[in-house]
């Protein structure tokens, strides 16, 4: 087998997992294994050094398929190596240590890591209670998800805005975090008086508080609203949101219906598409993500999804399927690495073709997925690719004053408790986005 480049190794590790050699001392060296949010970040955080960029990866360790992985993590003379036992080739890796603030308590007495955790270099916070699709008697949760097993167990069930601000501040000051990602399960209720406690209404106070007290780039991932409520996206932008992500999971409508019964029945696939297209048009290329899972639906559908997402100006976030313990798809096989390499080569090509920015904002490395920026290792050296890489390098330099300004807190003259109502419009003024 040929030597694997950093992205190829990342894909192999996502698909095959890793075994731990007795020489490892991860209790002292690594971030703890934390099954929070949907459960995707339950593995080992490691960094694969590379000439063009370092690649962050959350590697499966406990899932069933890891027991037969050809990859073994060893520690030799104080450094960690990923050894491919098929070839005995060893790849040096870094193990990010657990930040000191993880164990610190918030003002309400909760351990900070039960409020938010690093997943790569960004802070992820699940702001809602358990997804309503997990409710007894109404169980229609996504078959790959374990959020109903994690929220209220591995993480605090109700996270106060003040606590989230405290954790965000610690993450920014001590870990250099520049991006704060707020996500929630499905919360919509039929009662009008309960509307403020779900979706974008729920996210609004968190967005405003982080913008005013912490600064940085703020992302929101909640169930999409229907077109008559698209003004709420403008409201969140006015409060300080920089990014929206839409997890529609499967491009093939039959797979969407089969594996996401709650999303299909309550929202519908087209709602995700409409919301993604609206926000992408508002915020510009790369400021909105379309999130899908690769390795379950037919490969052709995943390739079509990537083409569609990038064609509307959105950022393709493609998760390699992980059969999580406790999920309904726990017994489903992990994807074939060679098929996934085809997926991410296509992702690189579509990112270049449609000019979707990647790795422009400092210190946003997502360990849960193969980022578009990681796929530079899979591409070639055509004139279009060289031009794209040059443009991204220029944006990183030209955007420094903008990035610096975004990291500073600023007052927000819009209420987070009283939505402005239909007809509200917001026009982002910044010339540089993601």
C-alpha positions in Angstrom: 0.0 0.0 0.0 1.2 3.5 -0.8 2.0 6.0 2.0 -1.2 7.8 3.0 -1.4 11.6 2.9 -3.0 13.3 5.9 -6.5 13.4 4.4 -6.3 9.8 3.3 -5.2 8.8 6.8 -8.1 10.8 8.3 -10.6 9.0 6.1 -9.1 5.6 6.9 -9.3 6.3 10.6 -12.9 7.5 10.4 -13.9 4.4 8.5 -11.8 1.8 10.4 -11.3 3.4 13.9 -8.3 2.7 16.0 -7.0 0.3 18.6 -5.1 1.5 21.7 -1.7 0.0 22.6 -0.9 -0.5 26.3 1.9 2.1 25.9 -0.7 4.9 25.6 -1.3 7.1 28.6 -4.3 9.0 27.3 -5.7 9.6 30.8 -2.9 12.1 31.3 -2.3 13.2 27.7 -5.7 13.5 25.9 -9.0 15.1 26.1 -11.4 12.7 27.8 -13.9 10.7 25.8 -17.1 12.6 26.0 -20.3 11.4 24.3 -22.2 14.7 24.1 -24.7 16.2 21.6 -25.6 13.7 18.9 -22.6 11.5 20.0 -20.4 12.0 16.9 -17.6 13.4 18.9 -17.3 10.4 21.2 -13.9 9.3 20.0 -10.2 10.3 20.4 -9.2 13.7 19.3 -5.9 13.7 17.4 -4.0 15.9 14.9 -2.3 14.6 11.8 0.5 17.0 10.9 0.8 18.0 7.2 2.8 20.2 4.9 -0.2 22.2 3.7 -2.2 22.0 6.9 -2.7 19.9 10.0 -5.7 17.7 10.0 -7.9 17.3 13.1 -9.8 14.0 13.5 -12.1 12.6 16.2 -11.2 8.9 15.7 -13.7 6.1 16.7 -12.4 3.9 19.5 -15.3 2.1 21.2 -17.5 1.2 18.2 -17.7 -2.4 17.3 -15.7 -2.1 14.1 -12.7 -0.7 15.9 -11.8 -4.1 17.3 -10.5 -5.2 13.9 -8.9 -2.0 12.8 -5.5 -2.3 11.2 -4.5 1.0 12.9 -2.9 1.0 16.3 -2.0 4.0 18.5 1.3 3.6 20.3 3.4 5.9 22.4 7.2 5.8 21.9 9.7 8.1 23.6 7.1 10.6 24.6 5.4 10.9 21.2 2.3 9.2 19.6 2.3 7.2 16.4 -0.5 5.7 14.4 0.8 2.4 13.1 -0.7 0.7 10.1 -0.2 -2.9 11.0 -0.7 -4.0 7.4 2.5 -2.2 6.3 4.2 -1.4 9.7 4.2 2.2 8.5 4.1 4.7 11.4 2.4 8.1 11.2 3.4 10.7 13.9 0.3 12.4 15.4 -0.4 14.9 18.1 -2.8 14.3 21.0 -4.4 17.6 22.1 -4.5 17.8 25.9 -7.6 18.4 27.9 -7.9 22.2 28.6 -7.8 23.2 32.3 -11.2 24.9 32.1 -13.0 21.6 31.3 -12.9 20.7 35.0 -13.7 24.1 36.3 -17.2 24.9 37.7 -19.6 27.5 36.4 -21.2 30.0 38.7 -24.1 27.5 39.0 -21.8 24.7 40.0 -21.7 22.7 36.8 -18.5 21.3 35.3 -17.7 23.4 32.3 -17.3 20.4 30.0 -20.9 19.5 30.7 -22.0 22.8 29.1 -19.7 22.9 26.1 -16.8 20.9 24.6 -14.1 21.4 22.0 -14.6 19.4 18.9 -11.4 20.2 17.1 -10.7 23.8 17.8 -14.3 25.1 18.0 -16.7 25.1 21.0 -19.9 23.0 20.6 -22.9 23.7 22.8 -26.2 21.9 22.8 -28.6 24.6 23.9 -31.9 22.7 24.0 -33.3 19.9 26.2 -33.6 16.4 24.7 -34.8 16.4 21.1 -38.6 15.9 21.1 -38.2 13.1 18.6 -36.9 11.0 21.5 -40.1 11.6 23.6 -41.6 8.3 24.8 -44.6 7.5 22.7 -43.5 9.8 20.0 -40.1 8.3 19.3 -39.2 9.3 15.7 -35.5 10.2 16.3 -32.9 9.9 13.6 -31.5 6.3 13.5 -27.8 7.3 13.7 -28.2 9.7 16.6 -27.7 9.2 20.4 -28.5 12.7 21.7 -31.4 11.3 23.7 -28.9 9.1 25.6 -26.5 12.0 26.2 -28.4 15.2 27.0 -29.1 15.2 30.8 -26.5 12.5 31.3 -23.1 13.4 29.9 -24.1 17.0 29.7 -26.3 19.4 31.6 -30.0 19.2 30.5 -30.7 22.9 30.9 -27.8 25.2 30.1 -28.3 28.8 31.2 -27.3 31.6 29.0 -24.9 32.9 31.7 -23.2 29.5 31.9 -22.7 29.3 28.2 -21.2 32.7 28.2 -18.8 31.7 31.0 -17.7 28.6 29.1 -17.4 30.5 25.8 -15.2 33.1 27.5 -12.9 30.5 29.0 -12.7 28.7 25.7 -11.8 31.9 23.9 -9.2 33.1 26.5 -7.5 29.8 27.3 -8.0 27.7 24.1 -8.0 30.4 21.4 -11.5 29.5 20.2 -12.8 31.7 17.5 -16.0 29.8 16.6 -19.0 29.0 18.9 -21.5 26.5 17.5 -24.9 26.3 19.1 -27.2 23.4 18.1 -30.4 22.0 19.3 -32.7 19.0 18.7 -36.3 19.4 17.5 -38.3 21.4 20.0 -41.3 22.7 18.1 -44.6 22.5 20.0 -48.2 23.3 18.8 -48.9 25.7 21.7 -48.2 29.3 20.5 -47.1 30.3 24.0 -44.4 27.7 23.9 -42.9 29.0 20.6 -40.2 31.1 22.4 -38.7 27.9 23.7 -37.8 26.2 20.4 -35.7 26.8 17.3 -34.4 30.2 16.5 -36.3 31.8 19.3 -34.5 29.5 21.7 -31.1 30.3 20.2 -31.6 34.1 20.1 -30.6 34.9 23.8 -27.4 32.8 23.5 -26.4 34.4 20.2 -26.9 37.9 21.6 -25.1 37.2 24.9 -22.0 35.7 23.1 -21.9 38.6 20.6 -22.1 41.2 23.4 -20.0 39.6 26.1 -17.5 37.3 24.3 -17.2 38.1 20.6 -16.1 35.7 17.9 -17.9 33.9 15.1 -21.3 32.3 16.0 -23.0 29.4 14.3 -26.5 28.2 14.8 -27.9 24.7 13.9 -31.5 24.2 14.7 -34.5 22.8 12.9 -35.3 24.9 9.9 -38.3 27.2 9.9 -40.9 27.3 7.2 -40.7 30.1 4.5 -43.3 32.3 6.3 -40.8 32.6 9.2 -37.6 33.2 7.2 -37.5 36.7 8.7 -36.3 34.9 11.9 -33.0 34.2 10.2 -32.6 37.9 9.5 -33.3 38.4 13.2 -30.6 36.0 14.3 -28.2 37.7 11.9 -29.0 41.1 13.5 -28.3 39.6 16.9 -24.9 38.4 15.8 -25.2 35.0 14.1 -22.6 34.5 11.3 -23.4 31.0 10.2 -26.3 28.6 9.9 -26.1 24.9 9.3 -28.8 22.5 8.1 -28.5 18.8 8.8 -30.7 17.2 6.2 -28.5 14.0 6.4 -29.5 12.2 3.1 -30.1 13.5 -0.4 -32.0 10.5 -1.4 -35.6 11.2 -0.3 -36.3 7.5 0.5 -33.3 7.3 2.8 -34.3 10.6 4.4 -37.7 9.2 5.2 -36.4 5.9 6.4 -33.6 7.1 8.7 -35.0 10.5 9.7 -38.7 9.8 10.4 -39.2 12.8 12.6 -37.5 15.3 10.3 -39.4 13.8 7.3 -42.8 13.9 9.0 -42.6 17.2 10.8 -40.4 19.3 8.5 -39.8 17.6 5.1 -36.6 17.6 3.1 -37.6 20.7 1.0 -37.8 22.8 4.1 -34.1 22.2 4.7 -33.3 23.1 1.1 -35.4 26.3 1.1 -33.9 27.5 4.4 -30.3 26.8 3.3 -30.8 28.6 0.0 -32.3 31.6 1.7 -29.6 32.0 4.3 -26.8 31.3 1.8 -28.1 34.1 -0.4 -28.2 36.4 2.6 -24.7 35.6 4.1 -22.7 34.8 1.0 -20.6 31.9 -0.1 -19.4 29.5 2.6 -21.3 31.1 5.5 -24.0 28.4 5.5 -23.5 24.7 5.8 -25.4 21.8 4.3 -24.7 18.7 6.4 -25.1 15.2 5.1 -24.0 11.7 6.1 -21.8 9.6 3.7 -21.7 5.9 3.7 -25.4 4.8 4.0 -27.3 6.1 0.9 -26.0 5.3 -2.6 -22.8 7.0 -3.5 -24.3 8.7 -6.4 -26.8 10.5 -4.1 -24.0 11.7 -1.8 -22.1 13.1 -4.8 -25.3 14.8 -6.0 -25.7 16.3 -2.6 -22.3 17.8 -2.6 -22.8 19.3 -6.0 -26.2 20.8 -4.9 -24.9 22.2 -1.6 -21.9 23.9 -3.3 -24.0 25.1 -6.2 -26.2 27.3 -3.9 -23.1 28.8 -2.3 -23.2 26.6 0.9 -20.3 24.8 2.6 -20.5 21.0 2.3 -20.2 19.4 5.7 -20.0 15.7 5.1 -19.9 13.3 8.0 -18.6 9.8 7.4 -21.2 7.5 9.0 -20.3 6.2 12.4 -22.4 3.3 13.8 -22.6 4.7 17.3 -23.2 2.5 20.4 -26.8 2.8 21.4 -28.0 4.1 18.1 -30.6 2.3 15.9 -27.8 1.9 13.3 -25.3 0.5 15.7 -25.0 -2.8 13.7 -24.7 -1.1 10.3 -21.3 -1.5 8.7 -18.8 1.3 8.7 -18.2 2.8 5.2 -15.6 1.6 2.7 -12.6 4.0 2.9 -12.0 3.9 -0.9 -15.6 4.9 -1.6 -15.2 7.8 0.9 -12.0 8.9 -0.8 -14.1 9.3 -4.0 -16.6 11.3 -2.1 -14.1 13.7 -0.7 -12.2 14.1 -4.0 -15.6 15.1 -5.4 -16.0 17.5 -2.5 -12.7 19.2 -3.2 -13.6 19.5 -6.9 -17.0 21.0 -6.2 -15.5 23.4 -3.6 -13.0 24.7 -6.2 -15.6 24.7 -9.0 -18.0 26.9 -7.1 -15.5 29.0 -5.2 -16.6 28.0 -1.7 -14.2 29.5 0.9 -12.3 27.0 3.1 -9.9 27.5 6.0 -10.1 31.2 5.8 -11.1 32.2 9.4 -8.3 31.5 11.9 -8.4 28.4 14.1 -11.6 26.7 13.0 -10.7 23.1 12.6 -13.6 20.6 12.9 -12.6 17.1 14.1 -15.9 15.5 13.4 -15.8 15.6 9.7 -13.4 15.7 6.7 -13.4 19.5 6.1 -13.2 20.9 2.6 -9.9 22.4 3.5 -8.6 18.9 4.4 -9.4 17.6 0.9 -6.7 19.8 -0.6 -4.5 16.7 -0.2 -6.7 14.7 -2.5 -6.7 17.3 -5.3 -4.3 17.9 -8.2 -2.4 20.9 -9.4 -4.5 22.3 -12.2 -4.6 26.0 -12.9 -8.0 26.3 -11.4 -6.9 24.5 -8.2 -3.7 26.7 -7.9 -5.9 29.8 -8.4 -8.3 28.7 -5.7 -5.5 28.0 -3.2 -4.0 31.4 -4.0 -7.3 33.1 -3.5 -7.8 31.4 -0.1 -4.3 32.4 1.0 -5.1 36.0 0.0 -8.4 36.0 1.9 -6.6 34.8 5.0 -4.3 37.8 4.8 -6.7 40.5 3.6 -9.3 39.4 6.2 -7.1 39.8 9.3 -8.6 43.2 10.2 -12.1 41.9 9.8 -11.3 38.7 11.8 -9.8 40.8 14.6 -12.8 43.1 14.7 -15.2 40.1 14.9 -13.4 38.7 18.0 -14.2 41.8 20.0 -17.6 42.0 21.9 -20.0 44.6 20.7 -23.4 45.8 21.7 -26.5 44.5 19.9 -29.4 47.0 19.6 -31.9 44.2 18.8 -34.0 42.4 21.4 -33.5 38.6 21.8 -36.7 38.2 23.7 -39.1 40.2 21.5 -38.9 39.0 17.9 -39.4 41.9 15.4 -42.0 40.0 13.4 -42.6 39.2 9.8 -41.2 41.7 7.3 -38.0 42.2 9.2 -35.0 42.3 6.9 -31.2 42.3 7.7 -28.5 43.0 5.1 -25.0 41.9 6.2 -22.7 44.8 5.6 -19.3 43.0 5.8 -17.5 42.5 2.5 -15.7 39.5 3.8 -17.5 36.4 5.0 -16.4 32.8 5.5 
